[in-house]
């Protein structure tokens, strides 16, 4: 019997889990797997070979039964699989894996993060963790071999990325991190766990020393900006669309600038309600010093948990139908040495590990709430958690690839930014401080579009720029000008803004996915509402939209308009 595209996609996921056990742990499908991926050049080639083999099998399946292309579910799966694997192969053939280093999502981080996803309920669970931790040195040696091979080809990450990761690794070692992970392990495994942790922390030190003493001197002179050709490849990876064609990137840049100007006017009106006569930045500084705040790390974790629990109760049955497994979500504190931005980790396929939101504290013990409310609507409920947990819930009806491995940032981050806007529309942001925080988050995402494209393509600063940019109109963007612009219009603290700038430079094209994705979600909703008129049901639309699985920007608005 001929296979279907969904079966091809799920076979790809299974084979990928053989090559990348971190993916299997994220899915929760192989709890006893104690391996780590091969991060050496051979590992890169093995994943590329799998992608090529899968695409060949997809072509064979569709050629054998052309009617499969008429099935909308199979068609969406086939299109997603082809686009995602094609984008990955484009990056591989451009040798990007040989210089993959940034302050977020790089291999050095994924090896650490997998230990926060592993079950630890039994002695056997701890034994699996210990065996995997003992493999950390081997995994990191493979990664250093890849960077070394890249260096021999003249391929380097920019010094700014290297220096930032070295600083993060210093923080990991101050714990040290892996020793902290095993501290609560069972007494009968004490020797094995401590030995594994010592070796893993030693490997972290080796990575740090290599980056600082060997790689960084070689990387000097590597520019932060990646240029149009490389940026277009990365933008496709994060957005599921070939934005590099024609004037697509320039159009996105101009739209981002227009959004920045529009949101600025909304911020001015909102600032008046917080502190009459103030500018938005003055009002946000005042909120940081005098607004409502929570003292203590555990206290803010409890506050964020309560916020998500209350949102589930308020939204279920009115604007969403939230299945029982999805009602469980956990607020967590991110480990030291994380990037500054909060993040979310999805549940395992069986929901044994729930979805989790993570707050980096950056050493702070006091947490103003004005900028956290909409952020937790974004990271938790109704943002990332409702989408990704719903995908997990419907995975059996689609494919694991569509609902997990094949995620597109523009879809994911676009939904989460849409979720913030939805909560504003529904009246959950009537507190003046919280609403100014929401607008600050919107402004930050608009600024991201401008500076991410502007820096990497070195586009000219718009002619109507004012403030810190006024004397630089028409000149190309630089990281220094982007940082000054960011600081002028974003109310987050300096450490956060510095971390964000490094992130944009190290992950080209990811930062634009938020606003471009939100635009697609809003366009899709507006088109569906116009088509259905008085019969449009927002709750039904939400649930249908959240049950489609992953889509890229090339398809998202159109598919949403049909619901």
Secondary structure, 3 states (H helix, E strand, C coil): CCCCHHHHHHHHHHHHHHHCHHHHHHHCCCCCCCCCCCCCHHHHHHHHHHHHHHHHHHHHHHHHCHHHHHCHHHHHHHHHHHHHHHHHHHHHHCCHHHHCCCCCCCHHHHHHHHHHCCCCCCHHHHHHHHHHHCCHHHHHHHHHHHHHHHHHCCCCCCHHHHHHHHHHHHHHHHHCHHHHHCCCCCHHHHHHHHHHHHHHHHHHHHHHHHHHHHHHHHHCCCCCCCHHHHHHHHHHHHHCCCCCCCCHHHHHHHHHHHHHHHHHHHHHHHHHHHCCCCCHHHHHHHHHHHCCEEECHHHHHHHHHHHHHHHHHHHECCCECCCHHHHCEEEEECCCCCCCCCEEECCCCCCCCCEEEEECCCCCCEEECCCCHHHHHHHCCCCHHHHHHHHHHCHHHCCHHHHHHCCCHHHHHHHHHHHHHHHHHCCCCCCHHHHHHHHHHHHHHHHHHHHHHHHHHCCECCCCCCHHHHHHCCCECCHHHHHHHHHHHCCCCHHHHHHHHHHHHHCCCCCCHHHHHHHHHHHHHHHHHHHHHHHCCHHHHHHHHHCCCCCCCCCHHHHHHCC
